[in-house]
Amino acid sequence: MAKLASVIFYVLFFYFIILVIFIFCYWRILVAIRRQAKVMAAHSATGPSNASHAQSHKIQSNVIKTMVIVSAFFAIAWMPHNFYYLLVSTNLFPTLSFWDSGYYSTMFIAFIYSCTNPFIYATKFNPVRKILIGMIPCKQNPVKPTEGTASTGTRSSN
């Protein structure tokens, strides 16, 4: 009974509760964005413009898409591991163990989520994308001299 309770706790805490936390946090971000959009619209002298409304709608849509992608990818990537853990821990299949290649395969799939999560954000948010592109050495812009600092090649003697 204690083993079954620990398995249920593990799957609930490390799978379903994490999904709920993702959705709750993104929901709070969305509420804050909507609140900020209302405040900005109230401060506008001419009332809410179509451009600001479109920008606000685009930001909200981007947050919702990111929430769905991150949450769905987490659910898909971690489901095989949790299912395998459930099968091994409850001894439904006595031939399975934590030393089998199946366990390592499910862990590999789960860890892929951690590795690809930054790329999800990099493709969804321009500030993150700009910072990451700036970190790539071959993508940095060459330094160009400004007009006032160009040297003429001659030296003046003092």
Helices and strands as residue ranges (DSSP letters): H 2-11, I 12-16, H 17-43, H 50-89, H 101-124, H 126-135, G 137-139, G 147-149
